[in-house]
Amino acid sequence: MPDFRRFLKERNVFAFDGGMGTLLQARGLQPGQSPEAFGMAHPDIVADIHREYINAGARVVTTNTFGGTDFKLDSGLDAFSFNREMAAVARKAAGDRAFVAGSVGPTGQFCKPLGDLTFRELVEAFAKQIRGLAEGGADLVIVETQFDLAECRAAVIAAREVGNLPVATSMTFEDGVSLTGTRPLTYVDTMQNLGVDLIGTNCSAGPEGMLEVFKAMMPRLRTPFFAEPNAGLPELEGDQTVFRLGPEDFARQIRPFVEMGAKSIGGCCGTTPEHIRCACKEFENATWTMPEATEARSLVVTSRSQSVALHPSRRSKIIGERINPTGKKQLTAELQAGQYTEAFRLAKEQVESGAHILDVNVGAPMVEEHRLLPDLVSSLVSRVQMPLCLDSTNIDAIRAGLEAYPGSPLVNSISGEPGRMQELGPLCKHYGAPFIMLPLQGRKLPVTASERLAVIEELLQEADSLGIPRHLIIVDALVLTVSSKPESAKACLDVIRHCRDEWNLPTVCGLSNISFGLPARELLNASFLVMGMAQGLSAFIANPGSSRLIESVASSEVLLNRDPQARSYVANFAEWKPTGGPLPGRDSHLGGAKKVESLGDAVIAGVGDEILPLIDAELEKDRDPFDLVDADLIPAITEVGEKYERKEYFLPQLLQSAETMQTAFEHLRPHLEACSGAKEKPKVIMATVEGDIHDIGKNIVILMLRNNGFEVIDLGKDVPAQRIVETAREEGAAVIGLSALMTTTMIRMEETVSLVREMGLDCGVMVGGAVVTQDYADKIGADGYSRDAVDAVKVAKTLAARRAAS
């Protein structure tokens, strides 16, 4: 086979294969049986499926290794050996007729702070899998059906550490967002920062339902993209899962993707060789051209849920400078003690003031930056949604911070100091992290514009030689104080303009340096900021709490024609008065957050460290602990659930609020137990059904149930129906909750429902999971269906109340 990267540059549209599990089921894969174990036992069946897809026109076949990490494989299967074997099977079947894509699916685990794994543990698990795929003959790696940006990023980095195989990534979205709150454009931004070769989405919906996802990706997409939709949504016929969308209709519905510029089309659940055959006929004469991105090529910094694009033609962004121990005694003392209360306060304050990115610096005496920076970064990721800037001269600290971060943080900074670019530049490229380029060499400050531009040009050439793409670079214009260098302000403006006009590079500056040693510093800062914005300044590092700066930014954006119809300006300044006081409000462009003043506020904001003193204060007022739960905590977690349903909150915020609620319960537990007449909690038995080893969704439901007054007995995953029902009978449970993620295992739910009826238990059975629907719940006689963790609480309350009333 030719090199896959060269193949991607050709003008043709090509096909991936379709569903593997669908065909394995037709050839003997039993409900609940591992496709990986079945494939190892029947490699001839897997090879036949690969050949069928190739004969149908697929130019890429995908290995039967979706669950191929040690986290998911059955005991007795080693990840390296298994992946090598399955890749070899595909390689032999494909010969020189098709490329082999090594399938890397999600592990079913979360890394910190959402779960227990470290980022490095995820990378190492994926690396073991990918080494096997590479040795078995894979031509590329496809990281597919991902639902968490951090895990997708870990798999890409693992592939880079193993070798140089091309990497395709595919995320799955529901209602335009991933499970952990990533939107399609942020996914694209992060993957492009990592330099992947092919970007796409798969599963979740049929072709028509997937179109909106691709439209959301297009504004900054400059990488070939692909689509692998399902053959419609799954339905159950007897014991079999069926997909209604036939091959011809499937092919017709994928035509818009090709018209939008898709490089490749394939299929996911329910698709067959006939689906791929019809799709290939649909686009056999199509000529591929990479579509033009509608937005200017920008440097983009991302968090798990947000993107901030920096470009000379776009709105200037505020990088909050306050999380820096320089001149801050309390912050310094807390960092030295490994505490973050003041850092959290400063973060919250800057969010409320409108910062777009938060600079994080822990450089203080007696602080081990390589330990503290990643720990603080991980803690902040749980609290703020905007991207972070990792600010340190310690390379080990930067490396550790990059591993603790789920997206593409900004790195501050890379200077012309000998060896700095060689060491930090490739590190930033490896982790997909944009960085600030600082035009400093040696001890002499470059005062004139020509001196600075000469250093910048030298650093750019060095970055080019290291293969570092320029879309990862933002230039620090190097603001010097005008009190000692009066000509430096004009030189700085010349640098900003040159970077815009000659290199199309964004620029940033540490704003407050300009006024050092002079009175009325805010006046100078604001005036210089306006001048810089007019020359193309993309971002500035400053205190976002300065009203004068915020006013200057807002008015300048109107005058630079970057605030259409002055909407943002009007929204924020309609009631403005020249009093020098705080601004009347903030729109979504400038940020905003509610102050934590009550127990409910703390739960909604998800700040566990702030809720304990609030509880103690209420108890000192002789508040009844049950009243705190019923009147304050439960309504707050209910509001969190409503925000989650409205897509105002996503999984990270839901978990953070739930953990805050759990912290409150644990603190109140002794008081609750000491009260007479303590309320008996209804019991819920939770389990993932037999044959299914996925438990992320179940664990989230458990957390929410416990925070809403239920006693939950977690039986874990792969649990037989007999054990579930016996435990429910022994415990006197009010509700049984069943979870399944695969169509091959959800039929086990019916066994539990039937056994409950057979034993005459009066508990209700609720079911849920990615493949489960209301129709399926009705079909098997379940008492309730929940689409997510928030809905599960409502269903459980209804079933428990029904039992109590009977």
ZIMO-V199419 format. One record per residue. N is the residue number from 1. RES is the residue in one letter. PHI is phi in whole degrees, 0 to 359 (none if undefined). PSI is psi in degrees with one decimal (* if undefined). OMEGA is omega as a letter, one per 20 degrees, with the letter a starting at -180 (none if undefined). Layout:
BEGIN
N:RES:PHI:PSI:OMEGA
N:RES:PHI:PSI:OMEGA
END
This chain:
BEGIN
1:M:none:146.4:r
2:P:290:172.1:r
3:D:294:132.4:a
4:F:295:-34.9:r
5:R:295:-37.9:r
6:R:293:-39.7:r
7:F:300:-36.9:r
8:L:296:-25.2:a
9:K:276:-9.4:r
10:E:291:164.9:a
11:R:271:5.9:a
12:N:269:158.6:r
13:V:260:134.0:a
14:F:234:170.4:a
15:A:246:135.5:r
16:F:279:174.8:r
17:D:280:-172.3:r
18:G:249:-150.0:a
19:G:292:135.4:r
20:M:271:-46.3:a
21:G:299:-36.3:r
22:T:302:-45.0:a
23:L:283:-33.0:r
24:L:297:-39.3:r
25:Q:299:-39.8:a
26:A:291:-15.6:a
27:R:248:17.3:r
28:G:120:-5.9:r
29:L:298:121.1:a
30:Q:274:152.6:r
31:P:306:128.2:r
32:G:87:-10.6:a
33:Q:281:143.1:a
34:S:290:124.4:r
35:P:300:-31.2:r
36:E:292:-46.9:r
37:A:295:-38.9:r
38:F:297:-41.5:a
39:G:295:-39.9:r
40:M:295:-34.8:a
41:A:282:-25.7:a
42:H:227:64.4:a
43:P:298:-27.4:r
44:D:295:-35.4:r
45:I:293:-44.3:r
46:V:299:-42.8:a
47:A:297:-40.7:r
48:D:299:-39.5:r
49:I:295:-43.8:r
50:H:303:-45.1:a
51:R:295:-37.2:r
52:E:298:-41.7:r
53:Y:291:-37.7:r
54:I:295:-43.1:r
55:N:296:-26.1:r
56:A:280:-10.3:r
57:G:119:-2.0:a
58:A:294:132.6:r
59:R:264:-8.5:r
60:V:225:127.5:r
61:V:249:147.4:a
62:T:252:130.8:a
63:T:294:155.0:r
64:N:277:61.3:a
65:T:228:22.3:a
66:F:307:-42.5:r
67:G:258:41.9:a
68:G:268:19.0:r
69:T:265:163.3:r
70:D:299:-22.2:r
71:F:293:-27.5:a
72:K:246:-23.4:a
73:L:293:146.2:r
74:D:300:150.5:r
75:S:301:140.8:a
76:G:100:-16.7:r
77:L:257:123.9:r
78:D:269:134.2:a
79:A:301:-46.8:a
80:F:297:-50.5:a
81:S:295:-40.9:a
82:F:298:-48.8:a
83:N:294:-37.8:r
84:R:299:-42.9:a
85:E:294:-45.5:a
86:M:292:-35.6:r
87:A:293:-38.4:r
88:A:295:-38.3:r
89:V:299:-46.0:a
90:A:293:-40.4:a
91:R:298:-44.0:a
92:K:294:-40.8:a
93:A:292:-36.6:a
94:A:282:-34.3:a
95:G:54:-131.2:r
96:D:256:19.4:a
97:R:264:-19.0:a
98:A:205:156.0:r
99:F:279:155.6:r
100:V:248:120.9:r
101:A:258:122.2:r
102:G:281:113.9:a
103:S:283:127.5:r
104:V:234:106.6:a
105:G:263:178.3:r
106:P:292:152.5:a
107:T:279:-17.4:a
108:G:85:6.5:a
109:Q:241:157.4:r
110:F:250:145.3:r
111:C:269:165.3:a
112:K:300:142.9:j
113:P:267:-0.4:r
114:L:285:-27.7:a
115:G:224:-159.2:a
116:D:260:-16.9:a
117:L:281:148.1:r
118:T:278:158.6:r
119:F:301:-40.2:a
120:R:296:-36.2:r
121:E:296:-38.9:r
122:L:295:-45.6:a
123:V:301:-44.3:a
124:E:294:-36.9:r
125:A:295:-44.3:r
126:F:293:-36.9:a
127:A:297:-40.1:r
128:K:298:-43.4:r
129:Q:296:-46.0:a
130:I:290:-33.1:r
131:R:300:-40.8:r
132:G:295:-42.7:r
133:L:298:-43.4:a
134:A:296:-44.6:a
135:E:293:-28.5:r
136:G:281:-8.4:r
137:G:111:15.9:r
138:A:294:142.8:r
139:D:268:-21.0:r
140:L:203:166.8:r
141:V:248:133.9:r
142:I:243:111.0:r
143:V:270:104.1:a
144:E:236:160.8:r
145:T:54:37.6:a
146:Q:279:143.7:r
147:F:237:-3.9:r
148:D:231:127.8:a
149:L:298:-38.2:a
150:A:297:-40.8:a
151:E:289:-40.1:r
152:C:300:-43.9:r
153:R:298:-40.5:r
154:A:298:-40.8:a
155:A:294:-39.9:r
156:V:296:-44.7:a
157:I:295:-36.7:r
158:A:298:-43.0:r
159:A:298:-39.4:r
160:R:294:-36.0:a
161:E:284:-26.1:r
162:V:283:-40.9:a
163:G:182:-148.9:a
164:N:238:26.7:r
165:L:296:141.3:r
166:P:302:150.6:a
167:V:234:126.9:r
168:A:250:141.3:r
169:T:235:148.2:a
170:S:217:121.2:r
171:M:253:154.3:r
172:T:247:137.1:a
173:F:233:146.1:r
174:E:232:124.8:a
175:D:56:36.2:r
176:G:79:16.1:a
177:V:208:147.9:r
178:S:280:171.7:a
179:L:304:-38.0:a
180:T:260:15.9:r
181:G:97:14.7:r
182:T:269:132.8:r
183:R:265:159.2:a
184:P:306:-40.3:a
185:L:291:-37.2:r
186:T:294:-37.5:r
187:Y:300:-47.8:r
188:V:299:-46.9:a
189:D:303:-44.9:a
190:T:292:-43.2:a
191:M:293:-37.0:r
192:Q:291:-33.8:r
193:N:298:-33.8:r
194:L:280:-13.3:r
195:G:78:33.3:r
196:V:291:162.2:a
197:D:268:-23.8:a
198:L:209:132.6:a
199:I:237:136.1:r
200:G:202:-170.9:r
201:T:219:153.1:a
202:N:212:168.9:r
203:C:64:-162.0:r
204:S:69:-36.3:a
205:A:201:170.0:r
206:G:282:178.6:a
207:P:303:-44.6:a
208:E:296:-36.2:r
209:G:287:-15.3:a
210:M:267:-12.6:a
211:L:299:-41.5:a
212:E:297:-32.6:r
213:V:298:-44.5:a
214:F:290:-34.6:r
215:K:298:-36.4:r
216:A:290:-26.3:r
217:M:282:-25.8:a
218:M:295:-34.7:a
219:P:307:-38.2:a
220:R:240:13.2:a
221:L:286:121.7:r
222:R:228:17.3:r
223:T:242:141.2:r
224:P:308:140.1:a
225:F:233:158.9:a
226:F:219:159.9:a
227:A:229:134.4:r
228:E:228:78.8:a
229:P:280:163.7:r
230:N:286:167.7:r
231:A:274:58.3:a
232:G:84:-171.2:r
233:L:270:147.1:a
234:P:287:145.1:r
235:E:227:158.4:a
236:L:253:130.2:r
237:E:238:105.3:a
238:G:63:-122.1:r
239:D:262:6.0:a
240:Q:248:139.5:r
241:T:272:131.0:a
242:V:235:151.8:r
243:F:241:124.8:a
244:R:280:-21.2:a
245:L:285:112.5:a
246:G:285:168.8:a
247:P:302:-44.2:a
248:E:291:-42.4:r
249:D:294:-38.4:r
250:F:302:-47.3:a
251:A:297:-40.8:r
252:R:296:-38.1:a
253:Q:283:-16.4:r
254:I:273:-9.2:r
255:R:306:-43.2:r
256:P:302:-30.4:r
257:F:295:-42.3:r
258:V:295:-40.0:r
259:E:294:-29.5:r
260:M:282:-13.7:r
261:G:113:18.0:r
262:A:298:135.5:r
263:K:279:-29.8:a
264:S:212:151.2:r
265:I:231:139.4:r
266:G:213:-167.4:a
267:G:226:156.3:r
268:C:241:-136.3:a
269:C:305:132.6:r
270:G:87:-10.3:a
271:T:274:150.0:a
272:T:232:173.9:r
273:P:306:-33.0:r
274:E:292:-35.6:r
275:H:300:-43.7:a
276:I:291:-38.1:r
277:R:299:-45.8:r
278:C:293:-37.6:r
279:A:297:-42.3:a
280:C:297:-37.6:r
281:K:295:-34.9:a
282:E:294:-36.1:a
283:F:241:21.1:a
284:E:296:-25.5:a
285:N:256:9.1:a
286:A:285:143.5:r
287:T:250:128.3:a
288:W:269:135.0:r
289:T:224:131.6:r
290:M:295:121.3:a
291:P:294:149.7:r
292:E:285:132.3:r
293:A:291:139.7:a
294:T:280:-20.7:r
295:E:258:149.1:r
296:A:303:146.3:r
297:R:298:112.2:a
298:S:244:158.9:r
299:L:278:129.7:a
300:V:235:126.3:r
301:V:256:136.8:a
302:T:229:152.4:r
303:S:253:-166.5:r
304:R:295:-29.9:a
305:S:237:-7.2:a
306:Q:224:150.6:r
307:S:242:141.8:r
308:V:235:112.8:a
309:A:265:131.0:a
310:L:244:122.9:a
311:H:201:148.0:a
312:P:303:-25.9:a
313:S:267:-4.7:a
314:R:259:172.1:r
315:R:302:141.1:r
316:S:289:140.8:a
317:K:249:147.6:a
318:I:264:124.1:r
319:I:257:109.8:a
320:G:294:128.8:a
321:E:261:-1.1:a
322:R:284:-25.2:r
323:I:278:74.0:a
324:N:210:122.1:a
325:P:289:-10.0:a
326:T:301:119.4:r
327:G:75:9.7:a
328:K:238:98.5:a
329:K:296:-43.9:a
330:Q:294:-44.8:r
331:L:298:-42.6:r
332:T:300:-47.0:a
333:A:298:-40.9:a
334:E:291:-42.1:r
335:L:298:-39.1:r
336:Q:295:-27.2:r
337:A:266:2.5:a
338:G:72:29.6:a
339:Q:245:154.0:a
340:Y:231:13.6:a
341:T:303:-46.2:a
342:E:291:-37.2:r
343:A:298:-41.3:r
344:F:295:-38.9:r
345:R:296:-43.7:r
346:L:294:-37.3:r
347:A:298:-48.1:a
348:K:298:-42.4:r
349:E:299:-41.4:a
350:Q:286:-34.1:r
351:V:299:-46.8:a
352:E:297:-29.9:a
353:S:275:-9.7:r
354:G:109:16.0:r
355:A:296:143.9:r
356:H:265:-29.2:r
357:I:223:143.5:r
358:L:250:121.5:r
359:D:283:134.0:a
360:V:236:114.7:a
361:N:229:125.8:r
362:V:243:19.0:a
363:G:286:92.4:r
364:A:225:158.3:r
365:P:303:142.9:r
366:M:64:26.6:r
367:V:244:127.1:r
368:E:274:94.5:a
369:E:301:-37.5:a
370:H:292:-16.2:r
371:R:261:-41.3:a
372:L:282:-40.1:a
373:L:300:-49.9:r
374:P:296:-33.0:r
375:D:292:-43.3:r
376:L:293:-41.3:r
377:V:302:-47.0:r
378:S:299:-39.0:r
379:S:291:-39.3:a
380:L:291:-33.3:r
381:V:302:-32.5:r
382:S:282:-12.8:a
383:R:248:-30.0:a
384:V:234:147.8:a
385:Q:265:-21.6:a
386:M:284:159.0:a
387:P:295:160.6:r
388:L:247:157.3:r
389:C:243:119.7:a
390:L:274:114.7:a
391:D:244:104.1:a
392:S:197:150.2:r
393:T:267:-3.8:a
394:N:269:111.7:a
395:I:295:-37.5:r
396:D:297:-36.4:r
397:A:293:-41.6:r
398:I:297:-44.7:r
399:R:300:-46.0:r
400:A:294:-37.7:r
401:G:295:-38.0:r
402:L:296:-32.0:r
403:E:282:-21.7:a
404:A:272:-3.8:a
405:Y:252:136.8:a
406:P:277:-13.5:a
407:G:235:-137.6:a
408:S:245:92.5:r
409:P:283:163.3:r
410:L:272:140.2:r
411:V:250:130.0:a
412:N:239:100.6:j
413:S:201:178.1:r
414:I:242:118.5:a
415:S:256:-176.8:r
416:G:275:9.8:r
417:E:303:136.6:a
418:P:307:128.1:r
419:G:85:-11.7:a
420:R:293:-46.6:r
421:M:294:-41.2:a
422:Q:298:-32.8:a
423:E:268:-45.6:a
424:L:277:-33.9:a
425:G:302:-55.5:r
426:P:299:-32.2:r
427:L:297:-45.5:r
428:C:296:-40.7:r
429:K:299:-44.3:a
430:H:300:-40.7:a
431:Y:264:5.7:r
432:G:65:40.3:a
433:A:250:115.4:r
434:P:299:154.1:a
435:F:219:155.6:r
436:I:273:127.0:r
437:M:262:118.6:a
438:L:256:118.4:a
439:P:281:67.0:r
440:L:235:131.4:r
441:Q:223:127.3:a
442:G:68:-157.2:a
443:R:265:-12.6:a
444:K:275:128.1:r
445:L:281:128.0:r
446:P:283:106.3:a
447:V:277:-45.4:a
448:T:280:160.2:r
449:A:296:-40.3:a
450:S:297:-38.6:r
451:E:296:-44.3:a
452:R:293:-43.7:a
453:L:296:-33.6:r
454:A:296:-41.4:r
455:V:293:-43.6:a
456:I:300:-45.3:a
457:E:298:-39.9:r
458:E:296:-41.9:r
459:L:292:-36.9:r
460:L:296:-41.3:r
461:Q:295:-38.0:r
462:E:294:-41.8:r
463:A:297:-41.3:r
464:D:300:-41.4:a
465:S:293:-23.9:r
466:L:268:2.7:r
467:G:74:24.0:a
468:I:271:118.8:a
469:P:293:145.6:a
470:R:288:-17.5:r
471:H:288:-1.7:r
472:L:262:4.2:a
473:I:245:129.8:r
474:I:236:136.4:a
475:V:264:130.6:r
476:D:279:120.5:a
477:A:287:-6.1:r
478:L:62:79.4:r
479:V:283:125.9:r
480:L:247:154.5:a
481:T:289:132.9:a
482:V:282:-12.6:r
483:S:293:-28.2:r
484:S:247:-23.1:r
485:K:231:77.5:a
486:P:302:-29.7:a
487:E:278:-7.5:a
488:S:289:-28.3:a
489:A:296:-47.2:r
490:K:296:-39.0:r
491:A:299:-40.0:r
492:C:297:-42.9:r
493:L:296:-37.1:r
494:D:296:-38.7:r
495:V:295:-44.7:r
496:I:301:-46.8:a
497:R:295:-41.8:r
498:H:297:-44.4:r
499:C:300:-37.0:r
500:R:290:-50.6:a
501:D:280:-36.6:a
502:E:263:-35.6:a
503:W:246:-7.3:a
504:N:53:39.8:a
505:L:254:141.4:r
506:P:287:158.3:a
507:T:229:156.9:a
508:V:219:158.1:r
509:C:210:151.9:r
510:G:277:98.9:a
511:L:297:-43.3:a
512:S:291:-14.4:r
513:N:300:-29.8:a
514:I:299:-31.2:a
515:S:253:7.9:a
516:F:303:133.1:r
517:G:84:5.2:a
518:L:241:155.5:r
519:P:283:168.9:r
520:A:47:53.2:a
521:R:298:-34.3:a
522:E:298:-33.0:r
523:L:298:-49.2:r
524:L:296:-44.3:a
525:N:302:-47.3:a
526:A:294:-41.4:a
527:S:295:-43.0:r
528:F:294:-37.0:r
529:L:300:-45.8:r
530:V:300:-43.5:r
531:M:299:-43.2:a
532:G:296:-41.8:r
533:M:298:-37.9:r
534:A:295:-26.1:r
535:Q:268:-6.3:r
536:G:113:15.1:r
537:L:301:124.0:a
538:S:269:-29.5:a
539:A:204:157.7:r
540:F:217:142.0:r
541:I:265:117.8:a
542:A:198:178.1:r
543:N:273:110.7:a
544:P:291:-7.8:r
545:G:282:-3.0:r
546:S:281:111.0:a
547:S:299:-38.1:a
548:R:297:-39.7:r
549:L:295:-45.1:a
550:I:299:-41.7:r
551:E:298:-41.9:a
552:S:294:-41.9:r
553:V:298:-50.0:a
554:A:298:-44.8:a
555:S:290:-36.9:r
556:S:294:-38.3:r
557:E:298:-36.1:r
558:V:296:-47.8:a
559:L:291:-26.2:r
560:L:272:6.0:r
561:N:61:39.6:r
562:R:243:11.6:r
563:D:231:85.6:a
564:P:309:129.4:a
565:Q:54:21.0:r
566:A:53:33.9:a
567:R:298:-47.7:a
568:S:296:-42.0:a
569:Y:298:-46.3:a
570:V:295:-41.0:a
571:A:298:-32.4:a
572:N:261:-22.6:a
573:F:236:14.4:a
574:A:300:-31.4:a
575:E:250:21.4:a
576:W:292:141.3:r
577:K:228:143.9:a
578:P:284:63.3:a
579:T:258:-13.4:a
580:G:79:3.3:r
581:G:274:-172.8:a
582:P:292:154.7:r
583:L:290:153.2:a
584:P:290:-19.7:a
585:G:183:178.9:r
586:R:224:135.2:r
587:D:270:-175.0:a
588:S:294:-23.6:r
589:H:289:-33.7:a
590:L:262:-5.9:r
591:G:101:-160.2:r
592:G:140:138.8:r
593:A:205:149.8:a
594:K:277:139.5:r
595:K:288:138.8:r
596:V:275:110.2:a
597:E:235:-12.6:a
598:S:221:171.1:r
599:L:301:-42.5:a
600:G:298:-41.3:r
601:D:300:-40.8:a
602:A:294:-40.4:r
603:V:294:-45.2:a
604:I:296:-39.0:r
605:A:281:-17.0:r
606:G:70:44.5:a
607:V:244:87.3:a
608:G:297:-32.6:a
609:D:287:-20.3:a
610:E:269:-14.7:a
611:I:279:-27.3:a
612:L:296:-48.9:r
613:P:296:-29.5:r
614:L:293:-39.7:r
615:I:296:-46.6:a
616:D:299:-38.1:r
617:A:296:-38.8:r
618:E:290:-39.0:r
619:L:295:-35.4:r
620:E:294:-21.6:r
621:K:274:7.6:a
622:D:67:29.2:r
623:R:292:137.8:r
624:D:292:129.9:a
625:P:300:-33.8:r
626:F:292:-32.6:r
627:D:293:-36.6:r
628:L:299:-39.9:r
629:V:292:-50.8:a
630:D:285:-36.5:a
631:A:266:-23.6:a
632:D:245:-54.2:a
633:L:285:-49.1:a
634:I:298:-47.1:r
635:P:301:-34.7:a
636:A:292:-45.3:a
637:I:291:-27.2:r
638:T:294:-41.3:r
639:E:296:-38.3:r
640:V:301:-44.0:r
641:G:300:-39.8:r
642:E:293:-38.0:r
643:K:296:-37.6:r
644:Y:296:-41.7:r
645:E:292:-31.8:a
646:R:275:3.2:a
647:K:63:25.5:r
648:E:275:-30.9:r
649:Y:245:154.2:r
650:F:233:-174.9:a
651:L:305:-44.0:r
652:P:301:-42.1:r
653:Q:291:-38.2:r
654:L:299:-45.7:a
655:L:293:-39.9:a
656:Q:297:-42.5:r
657:S:293:-40.3:r
658:A:296:-39.2:r
659:E:291:-33.8:r
660:T:296:-41.9:r
661:M:299:-43.0:r
662:Q:296:-39.8:r
663:T:301:-42.9:r
664:A:296:-44.3:r
665:F:299:-45.1:a
666:E:298:-37.6:r
667:H:291:-33.4:a
668:L:273:-14.3:a
669:R:307:-48.9:r
670:P:300:-36.6:r
671:H:290:-38.5:r
672:L:293:-42.0:a
673:E:290:-27.7:a
674:A:284:-20.3:a
675:C:284:138.3:r
676:S:290:153.1:r
677:G:69:33.6:r
678:A:302:137.3:a
679:K:285:136.7:r
680:E:278:128.5:a
681:K:275:138.2:r
682:P:294:141.1:a
683:K:265:140.9:r
684:V:234:129.8:r
685:I:265:123.8:r
686:M:244:138.9:r
687:A:200:147.4:r
688:T:271:134.0:a
689:V:293:165.3:a
690:E:302:135.2:r
691:G:91:-10.0:a
692:D:247:127.3:a
693:I:251:16.7:r
694:H:266:129.9:a
695:D:221:10.6:r
696:I:299:-51.0:a
697:G:299:-42.1:r
698:K:299:-43.4:a
699:N:295:-34.6:r
700:I:293:-42.0:r
701:V:300:-42.8:r
702:I:300:-45.7:r
703:L:301:-44.9:a
704:M:292:-39.4:r
705:L:296:-44.3:a
706:R:296:-33.4:r
707:N:282:-6.0:r
708:N:244:25.9:r
709:G:91:13.5:r
710:F:258:147.5:r
711:E:267:120.1:a
712:V:249:130.5:r
713:I:252:111.9:a
714:D:265:113.9:r
715:L:271:-4.2:r
716:G:90:-148.7:a
717:K:241:163.5:a
718:D:57:52.4:a
719:V:254:124.7:r
720:P:295:151.8:a
721:A:301:-39.4:a
722:Q:300:-42.8:a
723:R:292:-39.4:r
724:I:299:-49.7:a
725:V:290:-39.5:r
726:E:298:-42.2:r
727:T:295:-40.4:r
728:A:298:-39.5:r
729:R:291:-43.3:a
730:E:294:-36.0:a
731:E:270:-8.3:a
732:G:65:40.2:a
733:A:293:146.6:r
734:A:273:-29.2:a
735:V:218:143.3:r
736:I:248:129.2:r
737:G:247:126.2:a
738:L:242:136.7:a
739:S:236:143.9:r
740:A:209:141.4:a
741:L:252:-18.4:a
742:M:247:146.2:r
743:T:295:-25.9:a
744:T:283:-16.5:a
745:T:249:-16.8:a
746:M:294:-21.8:r
747:I:294:-16.6:r
748:R:293:-20.9:r
749:M:299:-36.9:a
750:E:296:-32.5:r
751:E:298:-42.0:r
752:T:294:-44.6:r
753:V:301:-45.3:a
754:S:296:-40.3:a
755:L:292:-36.9:r
756:V:300:-44.9:r
757:R:293:-41.0:a
758:E:298:-37.8:a
759:M:273:-3.5:r
760:G:70:29.1:r
761:L:285:147.4:a
762:D:261:17.0:r
763:C:273:151.6:r
764:G:272:152.2:r
765:V:243:121.4:r
766:M:246:146.1:a
767:V:233:155.2:r
768:G:190:172.2:a
769:G:140:166.5:a
770:A:302:-35.2:a
771:V:262:-6.4:a
772:V:275:141.2:r
773:T:233:168.3:r
774:Q:298:-40.2:r
775:D:299:-41.1:r
776:Y:293:-41.2:r
777:A:301:-42.8:r
778:D:295:-39.7:a
779:K:298:-39.7:a
780:I:269:0.3:r
781:G:82:20.6:r
782:A:293:152.1:a
783:D:277:-17.4:a
784:G:198:156.7:r
785:Y:228:135.4:r
786:S:235:136.0:a
787:R:273:-19.4:r
788:D:201:-177.1:a
789:A:294:-36.8:a
790:V:293:-44.9:r
791:D:295:-33.6:r
792:A:299:-37.1:r
793:V:297:-44.2:r
794:K:297:-44.4:a
795:V:296:-44.1:a
796:A:297:-39.7:r
797:K:297:-41.5:r
798:T:296:-46.2:a
799:L:293:-39.8:r
800:A:294:-40.2:r
801:A:294:-38.2:r
802:R:297:-40.5:a
803:R:291:-41.6:a
804:A:297:-31.2:a
805:A:278:-16.6:a
806:S:276:*:none
END
